[in-house]
């Protein structure tokens, strides 16, 4: 049973409409109560919903392997998300140097400067699309600078990222094949793009991640071009999509909970970091993670066989009433808040410190300049066309 790309997991029938994708939480609750671990015959995949069960999947790397895509067609095949130890450990040790606390601290003034520039460009506008004018361009520009690629290509980055996380229109073979075709086209474009950048960096190395990767080695061997491209693709897509959705989801949630927001804006230094953590739990930018069962195992009273595929629904685990009191409410501050929005274990998101810092800088500056805002009269909710990435395409605000 070989799957060739994310789209081959098919569309989850319970999340087939925009309304269901934006509010999957009722379905999550139903599944946690009735079938925290279930086999989906149509998709030939296990779904895991309960907090403890998801935690087990993410922690037990020797049983639940990340080596899901292995046929040369997946966007993430050569990225860290699709590697197991020891290769994963070796590569992560190399790229982790770009995300140390010191490295993040060095980036803080630049992120603040980009945020200020984006908000200055808004000027006296009273109608704002938060996604287009802040939460999308900020992380794209930061990631572009970290990789050492031209920021002028940011629209390409956004288009590639959107296509990378999009799912099929439905579960028909025609829809799956169409989405697979689109993703393979994206794979080709991204590989061609980064290979050209790599050739330039070989000639003129600079202070950026691609140059670091070109000079790095694992056990005396240099990283292959495919491995470097794979990491660049992962960083571009993950660093763009997740942080954009985190910032957007935060502002949308603040409007849903005006009393909580009033507390946050009255004490931003004390409450904004906790509010960001609660947004990560309440509306996780990434709702699920893929695994393949490496050996026969029992989970949640079900017998899983080696070779079967599995989806760990972190978005469902983060709403588990057994773990979080008032799990369906946005509570700030929430202590403790052991959400799994960034994953767990060896695949805990490498860019989590960067995402948190970008979100805090952007939200703090937004609140300072626009403490009061509301949805524009013409706003229509348009969730992302993805089961696994959670967010909305635009957020039209009146300030």
C-alpha positions in Angstrom: 0.0 0.0 0.0 2.1 2.9 -1.3 0.9 6.4 -1.2 2.4 8.9 -3.6 1.5 12.3 -2.1 -0.5 14.0 0.6 -3.6 14.1 -1.7 -3.6 10.3 -1.8 -5.0 10.3 1.8 -8.1 11.7 0.2 -10.5 14.2 1.6 -12.1 13.5 5.0 -15.7 13.1 4.2 -16.8 14.8 7.4 -14.7 17.9 6.5 -15.8 18.3 2.9 -17.5 21.8 3.1 -15.9 25.2 3.9 -18.1 25.3 7.1 -16.9 21.9 8.2 -13.2 22.8 7.5 -13.5 26.0 9.5 -15.3 24.3 12.4 -14.0 20.7 12.6 -14.3 20.8 16.3 -17.8 19.3 16.6 -16.6 16.3 14.6 -13.4 16.0 16.7 -15.5 15.9 19.9 -17.8 13.3 18.5 -14.9 11.1 17.4 -13.1 11.5 20.8 -16.2 10.3 22.5 -17.1 7.5 20.1 -13.9 6.4 18.4 -10.7 8.1 19.5 -8.9 5.6 17.2 -10.8 4.6 14.1 -10.1 3.0 10.7 -11.4 4.8 7.7 -12.1 2.2 5.1 -12.6 4.7 2.3 -9.2 6.3 2.7 -7.5 3.1 4.1 -6.1 5.1 6.9 -6.3 5.2 10.7 -7.4 8.5 12.4 -6.3 9.3 15.9 -8.2 12.0 17.9 -7.6 11.6 21.7 -4.9 13.6 23.4 -3.1 10.6 25.0 -3.4 8.6 21.8 -2.0 11.4 19.6 0.8 11.9 22.2 1.7 8.3 21.9 1.9 8.4 18.2 4.1 11.5 18.1 6.4 10.2 20.9 6.9 6.6 19.8 9.1 7.3 16.7 10.2 3.6 16.6 6.7 2.4 16.1 5.0 5.3 14.2 7.5 6.2 11.4 7.6 9.6 9.7 9.0 8.0 6.5 5.6 8.2 4.8 6.5 9.4 1.3 9.1 7.3 -0.6 8.3 7.3 -4.3 9.9 10.6 -5.5 6.6 12.4 -6.1 6.0 14.1 -2.7 6.8 17.7 -2.0 8.2 16.8 1.4 10.0 13.6 0.6 13.5 14.9 1.2 12.5 17.2 4.2 13.0 16.6 7.9 9.3 15.7 8.4 9.8 12.6 6.2 12.9 11.3 8.0 13.5 9.0 10.9 16.7 8.7 13.0 19.6 8.6 12.5 19.4 10.7 9.3 16.8 13.0 10.9 19.0 13.6 13.9 22.0 14.4 11.8 20.2 16.8 9.5 18.3 18.5 12.4 21.6 19.1 14.3 22.9 21.0 11.2 19.9 23.2 10.5 19.2 23.8 14.2 22.1 26.2 14.3 19.9 28.7 12.4 17.2 28.5 15.1 19.1 28.8 18.4 17.9 31.4 21.0 20.8 33.6 20.0 20.0 33.4 16.3 16.3 34.2 17.1 17.3 37.2 19.2 19.5 38.5 16.4 16.4 38.4 14.1 14.1 40.3 16.4 15.0 43.8 15.2 14.7 42.8 11.6 11.2 41.3 12.2 10.1 44.4 14.0 11.4 46.6 11.1 9.5 44.5 8.5 6.3 44.6 10.7 6.6 48.4 11.0 7.2 48.8 7.3 4.1 46.7 6.4 1.9 48.6 8.9 3.3 52.0 7.7 2.3 51.0 4.2 -1.3 50.7 5.3 -1.3 54.3 6.3 -4.7 55.8 6.9 -6.7 53.0 5.3 -9.8 52.1 7.2 -10.5 48.9 5.3 -7.7 46.3 5.7 -7.1 42.7 4.5 -5.0 41.5 7.4 -3.8 38.4 5.5 -2.7 40.3 2.4 -1.2 43.3 4.2 0.4 41.7 7.3 0.1 38.1 8.2 1.1 36.7 4.8 3.9 39.1 3.7 5.7 39.2 7.1 6.7 35.5 7.4 7.3 35.2 3.7 9.8 38.1 3.8 11.5 36.7 6.9 11.9 33.2 5.5 13.1 34.6 2.2 15.8 36.6 4.0 16.8 33.6 6.2 17.1 31.3 3.1 18.9 34.0 1.1 16.4 34.1 -1.7 14.9 37.2 -3.4 11.9 38.7 -1.5 10.6 39.8 -4.9 9.4 36.2 -5.4 7.1 36.3 -2.4 4.0 36.0 -4.5 5.4 32.8 -6.0 6.1 31.5 -2.5 2.6 32.1 -1.4 1.1 30.4 -4.4 3.4 27.4 -4.0 2.6 27.2 -0.3 -1.1 27.3 -0.9 -1.0 24.6 -3.5 1.3 22.5 -1.3 -1.3 22.3 1.5 -4.5 22.2 -0.6 -6.5 19.0 -0.7 -8.6 17.4 -3.4 -12.0 18.8 -4.2 -13.6 15.5 -3.2 -12.7 11.8 -2.8 -13.2 10.9 -6.5 -10.2 9.5 -8.3 -10.5 12.3 -10.8 -10.2 14.9 -8.0 -7.3 13.1 -6.4 -5.4 12.8 -9.7 -6.0 16.4 -10.5 -4.6 17.6 -7.1 -1.7 15.1 -7.4 -0.9 16.6 -10.9 -0.9 20.1 -9.4 1.3 19.2 -6.5 3.8 17.4 -8.8 3.9 20.6 -10.9 4.7 22.5 -7.7 7.4 20.0 -6.8 9.0 20.6 -10.2 8.8 24.3 -10.0 10.3 24.4 -6.5 13.1 22.0 -7.3 14.1 24.1 -10.4 13.9 27.3 -8.4 16.0 26.2 -5.5 18.6 24.4 -7.6 19.2 27.7 -9.4 19.6 29.4 -6.1 22.0 26.7 -4.9 24.2 27.2 -7.9 24.4 30.9 -7.2 25.3 30.2 -3.5 28.0 27.8 -4.5 29.6 30.7 -6.4 28.9 33.4 -3.9 28.1 32.1 -0.4 26.5 34.5 2.0 25.2 34.6 5.6 22.1 32.5 5.0 20.7 29.0 5.6 21.3 27.7 2.1 25.0 28.7 2.3 25.3 27.0 5.7 23.7 23.8 4.3 26.1 23.8 1.4 29.1 23.9 3.7 27.7 21.4 6.2 28.5 17.7 6.4 27.1 14.6 8.1 29.7 12.0 9.1 32.1 13.5 6.7 29.7 13.6 3.8 28.2 16.7 2.3 24.4 17.0 2.1 23.0 16.1 -1.3 21.4 18.7 -3.4 18.1 16.9 -3.0 18.4 17.1 0.8 19.2 20.8 0.7 16.3 21.5 -1.6 14.0 19.3 0.5 14.8 21.4 3.6 14.3 24.7 1.7 10.9 23.6 0.6 9.9 22.5 4.1 11.1 25.8 5.6 9.4 27.9 2.9 6.0 26.1 3.1 5.9 25.5 6.9 7.4 28.9 7.8 5.1 30.7 5.6 1.8 28.9 6.0 1.8 28.2 9.7 2.8 31.7 10.9 0.4 33.4 8.5 -2.4 31.3 9.9 -1.3 31.8 13.5 -1.4 35.6 13.2 -4.7 35.6 11.3 -6.3 33.0 13.6 -5.3 35.2 16.6 -7.0 38.3 15.3 -10.2 36.4 14.3 -10.3 34.7 17.7 -9.8 38.1 19.5 -13.0 39.3 17.8 -14.9 36.2 18.8 -13.9 36.7 22.5 -14.1 40.5 23.0 -13.9 40.3 26.9 -10.7 38.2 26.7 -9.3 40.6 24.0 -10.0 43.6 26.3 -7.9 42.0 29.0 -5.1 41.2 26.5 -4.9 44.8 25.1 -4.9 46.2 28.6 -2.0 44.0 29.6 -0.2 43.0 26.4 3.2 42.4 28.0 1.7 40.0 30.5 -1.0 38.3 28.5 0.0 38.4 24.8 2.5 35.4 25.0 -0.2 33.3 26.8 -2.8 34.4 24.3 -0.6 33.2 21.4 -0.2 29.8 23.1 -3.9 29.6 23.6 -4.5 30.5 19.9 -2.1 27.7 19.0 -4.2 25.3 21.1 -7.6 26.6 20.2 -7.1 27.0 16.4 -3.9 25.1 15.6 -2.4 26.3 12.3 -1.6 22.6 11.5 -4.4 20.2 12.5 -2.8 16.9 11.7 0.4 14.9 11.1 1.0 11.8 9.0 2.7 8.5 10.1 3.1 5.0 8.9 2.9 2.1 11.4 6.3 0.4 11.6 5.3 -2.6 13.6 2.1 -4.2 14.8 0.8 -2.3 17.8 -2.3 -1.7 19.9 -3.5 1.9 20.3 -6.7 3.0 21.9 -8.0 -0.6 22.0 -7.4 -1.1 18.3 -4.9 -3.4 16.6 -2.8 -1.5 14.0 -0.7 -3.5 11.5 2.7 -2.7 10.1 2.5 -0.8 6.9 -0.8 0.9 7.6 -1.1 4.7 7.4 -2.2 6.9 10.2 -3.2 10.6 10.8 -2.6 12.1 14.2 -5.2 14.9 14.6 -3.4 17.4 16.9 -6.2 19.8 16.4 -8.6 17.3 18.0 -6.1 16.4 20.8 -5.8 20.2 21.6 -9.6 20.3 22.4 -9.6 17.1 24.5 -11.7 17.8 27.7 -9.7 15.1 29.5 -6.6 17.2 29.2 -7.9 20.8 29.1 -10.6 22.3 31.3 -13.1 24.2 29.3 -11.4 22.9 26.2 -14.0 24.5 23.8 -13.4 28.0 25.3 -10.6 30.5 24.6 -9.1 31.0 28.0 -6.2 33.5 28.7 -4.1 32.8 30.6 -4.4 29.0 30.5 -2.0 27.2 32.9 -0.7 24.7 32.1 -1.2 24.6 28.3 0.5 21.5 26.9 -0.9 21.8 23.4 0.6 19.9 20.5 0.3 22.6 17.8 4.0 22.3 17.0 4.1 18.5 17.3 6.1 16.6 19.9 9.3 14.7 20.2 12.0 14.6 17.5 9.6 16.3 15.0 8.7 19.2 17.3 8.7 22.1 14.9 12.1 23.5 14.4 10.7 27.0 13.6 8.5 27.2 16.7 10.6 30.0 18.4 10.5 31.9 15.1 6.8 31.6 14.7 6.1 32.7 18.3 8.4 35.7 17.9 6.9 36.8 14.6 3.4 36.4 16.0 4.2 38.3 19.2 5.9 41.2 17.4 3.1 41.5 14.7 0.2 41.2 17.2 1.8 43.6 19.7 2.4 46.3 17.0 -1.1 45.7 15.5 -2.8 46.2 18.8 -0.7 49.3 19.5 -1.8 50.9 16.3 -5.3 49.4 15.9 -6.6 48.6 19.3 -10.2 48.5 18.1 -11.2 46.7 14.9 -14.2 44.7 13.6 -15.1 42.6 10.6 -15.9 44.6 7.5 -19.4 44.6 6.2 -18.4 42.8 3.0 -16.5 40.0 4.8 -17.2 36.4 3.7 -15.5 33.6 5.5 -13.3 31.6 3.1 -11.4 28.8 4.9 -8.3 27.3 3.3 -9.0 24.5 0.9 -7.1 22.1 3.1 -8.1 19.5 5.8 -4.7 19.8 7.5 -3.7 23.4 7.4 -6.2 25.6 9.3 -6.8 29.2 8.5 -8.7 31.6 6.3 -7.8 33.1 2.9 -8.5 36.7 3.8 -9.6 38.7 6.8 -11.3 42.0 5.9 -11.3 44.5 8.8 -12.5 47.9 9.5 -10.2 49.9 11.9 
